[in-house]
Amino acid sequence: LRDFPIRHKLTLIVLASSVVALVLACAAFVTYEQLAFRRTMTRDLSILAQMLGASSAAALSFSDNGAAEQTLNGLRAQPHIVAAAIYDAEGGMFVTYRRDPARYVRWPEARNDGEEMADDALHLFRRIDLAGEKIGSIYLQSDLVELHTRLQRYAAIVAGVLAVAMCAAYLTGSRLQRIVSEPIAQLSAAAVRAASGKDYSARALKGGDDELGRLIDVFNDMLGQIQSRETDLERRVDERTGQLQSEIVVRAQTEAKLADSVSVLQATLEAVGDGILVVNRAGRLIEFNRRFAEMWRIPDTILVAGNDAKTVSFVIDQLKNPAAFTRRIDERYAQPDQE
């Protein structure tokens, strides 16, 4: 159920709630009817026992078994009476009656007035009085066929009512669930479009001012803020991209001009007949021409490899004594194994 669409969940909730409520109502109704029928059955059986007891009082007082049997045989007009018996004052069996003579009946002992449900039958005892004195008791056993028939009829009615009610509840729930499910479905679709497609212009439609309506308002406002921020961010990115492109163009133009200047400077230095060595304030070698290296017989590897302040300073100091410097250069490169 947790993975079902919300419209199916709402329909099932409505259907289940209706069915449960109807089942409880039907169960209460059937239980009440069953208890009421039992009371009615007990009352009717009690009235019948009193009538039989009054009719057999004389026969019992005169020990007239034939008259008592004839009285009980009148029960054949009552098909639900399974068995009957009349007991004397001492509790002894006086006469008996069985609807089916071949059927075995376990006769109970005489007892005081009362009734009970047992062995799928209703057992009832009533005393027989004559002139205010107890002269015996009568026992009636009634089957519960009528009660079972009525319960089966109630069960069929309840099943029919449940089937009709379930169909009605399903149709009603399917229509009414849209009030809740459609706004949620629209909200979910808008959230999916915003999350997957980055479409922050999507909006969920509001159907009312309930909790869902307020939730949709908050969601739409959130999407509006995100869309505004995205627009502002895109604008800033475009502006910054334009600035960077302009800076790249300017830098490329500057580098091209610098390369041209370096080329012109190098060509100028090479065209001069004098030897030139250019050093910056930090003492690093900036530029020199070939004439300088040729005049002092300095290999290019020294000036290129020694392009630091210490080496350049050493070269400049040695130029103050050209003969000694030239001799040192010759000695240094005449012995390549020595540093």
C-alpha positions in Angstrom: 0.0 0.0 0.0 2.9 2.4 0.7 3.9 2.2 -3.0 0.4 2.7 -4.4 -0.6 6.1 -6.0 -2.3 8.4 -3.5 -5.6 8.2 -5.4 -5.7 4.5 -4.9 -4.8 4.8 -1.2 -7.6 7.3 -0.6 -10.1 5.1 -2.5 -9.1 2.1 -0.4 -9.3 4.1 2.8 -12.8 5.3 2.0 -13.8 1.8 0.9 -12.3 0.1 4.0 -13.8 2.6 6.4 -17.2 2.2 4.9 -17.0 -1.6 4.9 -15.8 -1.7 8.5 -18.5 0.6 9.7 -21.2 -1.3 7.8 -19.9 -4.7 9.0 -20.0 -3.4 12.6 -23.5 -2.0 12.1 -24.7 -5.3 10.5 -23.0 -7.4 13.2 -24.7 -5.3 15.9 -28.0 -5.6 14.1 -27.7 -9.4 13.7 -26.6 -9.8 17.3 -29.5 -7.8 18.5 -32.0 -9.7 16.3 -30.5 -13.0 17.5 -30.9 -12.1 21.1 -34.4 -10.7 20.5 -35.4 -13.8 18.7 -34.1 -16.0 21.6 -36.1 -13.9 24.1 -39.1 -14.2 21.9 -38.6 -17.9 21.5 -38.1 -18.4 25.2 -41.2 -16.4 26.0 -43.3 -18.4 23.5 -42.0 -21.7 24.8 -42.6 -20.6 28.4 -46.2 -19.7 27.5 -46.6 -23.1 25.8 -45.2 -24.9 28.8 -47.6 -23.0 31.2 -50.6 -24.0 29.0 -49.5 -27.6 28.8 -48.9 -27.6 32.6 -52.3 -26.2 33.3 -53.9 -28.8 30.9 -52.1 -31.7 32.5 -52.4 -30.6 36.1 -55.6 -32.7 36.7 -54.1 -35.7 34.9 -51.0 -35.4 37.0 -52.9 -35.1 40.3 -55.0 -38.2 39.5 -52.0 -40.0 38.0 -53.8 -40.3 34.7 -50.9 -41.1 32.3 -53.2 -41.4 29.3 -54.6 -38.0 29.7 -51.2 -36.5 30.2 -49.8 -38.3 27.1 -52.8 -37.0 25.1 -52.0 -33.5 26.2 -48.3 -33.8 25.2 -49.3 -35.3 21.8 -50.9 -32.0 21.0 -47.3 -30.8 20.5 -47.3 -32.4 17.1 -48.8 -29.1 15.9 -45.5 -27.5 17.0 -42.8 -28.9 14.6 -40.0 -27.1 16.5 -40.7 -29.1 19.7 -38.3 -32.0 19.7 -39.2 -33.6 23.0 -41.3 -33.0 26.1 -41.8 -34.6 29.5 -43.9 -34.2 32.6 -42.3 -35.0 36.0 -44.2 -35.7 39.2 -43.7 -33.8 42.4 -40.8 -36.1 43.5 -39.0 -35.5 40.1 -39.9 -38.9 38.7 -40.7 -39.2 35.0 -44.5 -39.2 34.5 -45.0 -39.1 30.7 -42.8 -38.3 27.7 -43.1 -37.1 24.2 -40.8 -37.3 21.2 -41.4 -35.9 17.8 -39.4 -38.7 16.2 -40.0 -41.9 18.2 -36.8 -43.4 16.7 -34.6 -40.5 17.9 -32.8 -41.0 21.2 -33.4 -38.3 23.8 -31.3 -37.9 26.9 -33.9 -36.8 29.5 -32.6 -34.4 32.1 -33.4 -34.6 35.8 -36.2 -32.4 37.0 -35.2 -29.0 38.1 -36.5 -25.6 39.0 -37.8 -23.1 36.5 -35.2 -22.1 34.0 -34.0 -22.3 30.4 -30.7 -22.8 28.7 -29.1 -23.2 25.2 -27.3 -26.5 24.9 -26.7 -29.3 22.4 -28.1 -27.0 19.6 -31.4 -26.8 21.4 -33.4 -24.7 23.8 -34.2 -26.5 27.1 -37.0 -25.1 29.3 -38.4 -26.2 32.7 -41.6 -24.9 34.3 -43.4 -26.0 37.4 -46.9 -27.3 37.4 -49.0 -25.9 40.2 -52.5 -26.9 41.5 -54.2 -24.7 44.1 -50.9 -22.9 44.7 -49.0 -26.1 45.4 -46.4 -27.7 43.1 -47.5 -31.1 41.9 -44.8 -31.5 39.2 -42.9 -29.9 36.4 -42.9 -29.9 32.6 -39.9 -30.0 30.3 -39.8 -28.8 26.7 -36.9 -29.1 24.2 -37.1 -27.0 21.1 -34.7 -27.1 18.1 -33.1 -23.9 16.8 -33.9 -24.5 13.1 -36.0 -21.4 12.9 -33.1 -19.4 14.6 -30.6 -20.8 12.1 -32.9 -20.1 9.2 -33.3 -16.6 10.3 -29.5 -16.1 10.8 -28.9 -17.5 7.3 -31.4 -15.1 5.9 -29.7 -12.3 7.8 -26.3 -13.4 6.5 -27.6 -13.3 2.9 -29.1 -9.9 3.4 -25.9 -8.6 5.0 -23.8 -10.0 2.2 -26.0 -8.3 -0.4 -26.0 -5.0 1.5 -22.2 -5.2 1.9 -21.8 -5.9 -1.9 -24.0 -2.9 -2.8 -22.4 -0.7 -0.2 -18.9 -1.6 -1.3 -19.7 -0.7 -4.9 -21.3 2.6 -3.8 -18.4 3.3 -1.5 -15.9 2.6 -4.3 -17.7 4.8 -6.8 -18.1 7.6 -4.2 -14.5 7.3 -3.0 -13.2 7.3 -6.6 -14.9 10.6 -7.2 -14.3 12.3 -3.9 -10.6 11.3 -3.6 -9.9 13.7 -6.5 -10.4 16.6 -4.2 -7.3 15.6 -2.3 -5.3 13.6 -4.9 -5.4 16.0 -7.8 -3.7 18.9 -6.0 -1.1 16.5 -4.6 -0.5 15.0 -8.1 -0.1 18.5 -9.6 2.3 19.5 -6.8 4.3 16.3 -7.4 4.5 16.9 -11.1 5.7 20.5 -10.6 8.3 19.3 -8.2 9.6 16.7 -10.7 9.8 19.2 -13.5 11.7 21.6 -11.2 14.1 19.0 -10.0 14.8 17.0 -13.2 14.2 19.6 -15.9 15.3 22.7 -14.0 12.1 24.3 -15.0 11.4 26.7 -12.2 8.7 28.4 -14.1 6.3 25.5 -13.4 3.5 26.2 -10.9 1.0 23.9 -9.1 -2.6 24.9 -9.4 -4.3 25.8 -6.1 -7.7 24.2 -5.5 -8.7 25.7 -2.1 -7.5 27.4 1.1 -7.0 24.3 3.1 -3.6 22.8 4.2 -2.9 21.6 0.6 -3.7 25.1 -0.7 -1.3 26.7 1.8 1.3 24.1 0.9 0.9 24.9 -2.8 1.3 28.6 -2.1 4.5 28.0 -0.2 5.8 25.7 -3.0 5.0 28.2 -5.7 6.6 31.0 -3.8 9.7 28.9 -3.3 9.9 28.2 -7.0 9.5 31.9 -7.7 12.4 32.7 -5.4 14.6 30.0 -7.0 13.7 31.2 -10.5 14.6 34.8 -9.5 17.9 33.7 -8.1 18.6 31.6 -11.2 17.9 34.5 -13.5 20.1 36.9 -11.4 22.9 34.2 -11.4 22.7 33.8 -15.1 22.9 37.5 -15.6 25.9 37.7 -13.4 27.5 34.8 -15.2 26.9 36.4 -18.6 28.4 39.7 -17.3 31.4 38.0 -15.8 31.9 35.9 -19.0 31.8 39.0 -21.1 34.4 40.7 -18.8 36.7 37.6 -19.0 36.4 37.5 -22.8 37.3 41.2 -22.9 40.3 40.7 -20.6 41.4 37.7 -22.7 41.3 39.8 -25.8 43.2 42.6 -24.2 45.7 40.2 -22.8 46.2 38.6 -26.1 46.7 41.9 -27.8 49.2 43.0 -25.1 51.1 39.7 -25.4 51.2 40.2 -29.1 52.5 43.7 -28.8 55.1 42.6 -26.2 56.2 39.8 -28.5 56.6 42.3 -31.3 58.6 44.6 -29.0 60.9 41.8 -28.0 61.4 40.8 -31.6 62.3 44.4 -32.5 64.6 44.7 -29.5 66.4 41.5 -30.3 66.8 42.5 -34.0 68.1 45.9 -32.9 70.6 44.3 -30.5 71.9 41.9 -33.1 72.2 44.8 -35.6 74.5 46.8 -33.3 78.2 46.2 -33.8 79.1 46.5 -30.1 78.6 43.8 -27.6 75.6 44.4 -25.3 74.6 42.8 -22.0 71.4 43.9 -20.3 70.9 43.3 -16.6 68.0 44.4 -14.4 68.2 46.0 -10.9 68.0 42.6 -9.3 71.1 41.5 -11.2 69.4 39.1 -13.5 70.3 38.8 -17.2 67.6 40.2 -19.4 69.2 40.2 -22.8 72.5 40.1 -24.7 73.5 39.9 -28.3 75.8 37.6 -30.1 78.4 40.2 -30.5 78.9 40.3 -26.8 79.5 36.6 -26.6 81.8 36.7 -29.6 83.9 39.6 -28.2 84.5 37.8 -24.9 84.5 34.3 -26.3 81.7 33.4 -23.8 79.9 30.2 -24.8 76.0 30.6 -24.9 75.7 27.9 -22.3 77.2 30.2 -19.6 74.8 33.1 -20.2 71.8 30.9 -20.6 72.6 28.5 -17.8 73.8 31.2 -15.5 70.8 33.4 -15.8 70.8 34.4 -12.1 72.2 37.3 -10.1 75.2 35.5 -8.8 76.5 34.4 -12.2 75.7 37.7 -13.9 77.5 39.6 -11.1 80.5 37.3 -11.5 80.6 38.0 -15.3 80.4 41.7 -14.8 83.2 41.7 -12.2 85.4 39.7 -14.4 84.9 42.0 -17.3 86.9 44.6 -15.3 90.0 42.4 -16.1 89.3 41.1 -19.6 92.5 39.3 -20.1 92.2 37.3 -16.9 88.5 36.6 -17.6 89.2 35.3 -21.0 92.0 33.2 -19.7 89.7 31.7 -17.1 87.0 31.0 -19.7 89.6 29.2 -21.8 90.9 27.2 -18.8 87.4 26.3 -17.7 86.2 25.0 -21.0 89.6 23.4 -21.8 88.9 21.0 -18.8 85.3 19.9 -19.1 85.6 17.4 -16.2 86.1 20.2 -13.7 83.3 22.4 -12.6 
